[in-house]
């Protein structure tokens, strides 16, 4: 079954991610939806939102995939920013105003980056 572009599940998931100050995992999304849809539907909706450029994904230092809304992609769609992973509360936050810096050897081309810094967030310090 193919999802239509504007299902209730899609609207709810997009709203949930957009209103969250931190990135959310699939299980956090499923728990917040309280039975609105099954886990497979959530995965399909997340893939659609990724394809449409409405959200982006990051992988935490312990391998958990989390999803966050695009906030600063109005001019140029890019997710090459730093994520901060709190070791105490396990929140993952996009740091859009921090630009990562690195130098690659010749003959390398960056397509996508995933920068994650770990430490304590302002709530946990």
N, C-alpha and C positions, 0 to 999 in steps of 0.2 A: 504494500500500500504506500503510495507516494503522498507526502504531506503537501497540502496546499500552501501557498505562500503566506497566508495570514491566519493560521490556526490559533485557537485559544492558547495552546501550549507554547507556540512561538511567541505570542504577545507576552505571556506571563514570564517566560524564561528571559526574553530580552529586557523586560522591565526589571526583573530581579537582578540581572547582571548590571544593568545601567544604574540602578539605584544603590548598588553595593560599593562601599569605599575600598573594598579589598577584592582580590580575585577569588573566584569560587570554584570548588571542585565539583565533579559530577554528583558525588554523594551529597554535598552540601546543597546543591540545586534540587536534587530529588527530595531531600528532607524538607526543604522550604516549600516545595510545591504540594506537599501533603496529599499525595495520591491523585493529583490532577492527570498525570499520564505515567506510562511505564518507563523504565530505564532506557529501552531501545528508542523510544520516541524522543527522549531527552538527548541521546547521542545524535539522532538524525537532525534535530533542531539545532543543536550546537554546530554540527557540520555545515548546515545551511547558513547560519549566522556568520560562521568563519568565511565561507565562500562569498557571502555578500559583503564582507568587510565591516560588519557591525561590531564584531568582537575579535579578540586575539587570544592566543593560548600561550601559556608559559609552563615550564616544568620546574617544580621545586627541587631543591637539593636532595630530597629523599624520593624523587621520582613521581610525585603526584602531579597530574595535569590539572591546571587551574585556568579559568576563563575570566577575562576582564573586558569591559566595554572600551571601545575606541573613543578617546576624548580629544585627542589632539591631531586627528588625521584629516581635518577639513581641507588643508592646503595640499598636502602630499601624504598619501596613505603610507604609513611606515610604523612598524612596531619595534624598531631598533632602539629601544630604551632600556633602562635598568629596572629590574624588579628587586624589591627588598623583601626577604623572607625572615619573619620574626621567629627566633628559636624558642621563645616562651609561649606565645599565643598561637603560633603557626599561621598567622595572617600573611598574605602576599600582597604587596602594594606596588602599583606602577609609579615609578619616579620619572614622570614625563619631562621635567625640567632639568634632568641630569643627563648630560650627553657622554656616553662611553667613549673612551679614546684607546686606540691600539695601533700598532704598526705591524703590517704583514710583510713577509718576504715577497719579492717579485713573483709574478706569475700566479698569484692567488686572487680570486674574486669573491667577495662576500655577497651572498644572496640573502641570508637571514642570520640574525644574531639572537642569542638568548643569554643575557647577562643577569645573573642573580647574585645579590649580595646577601649575606646572612648576618644576623645580629639581633639586637633588641629594638623594637619599634618604640615610638614616643610613649605609648600607653604602658609599656612594660618596663621602662627604665625606672 
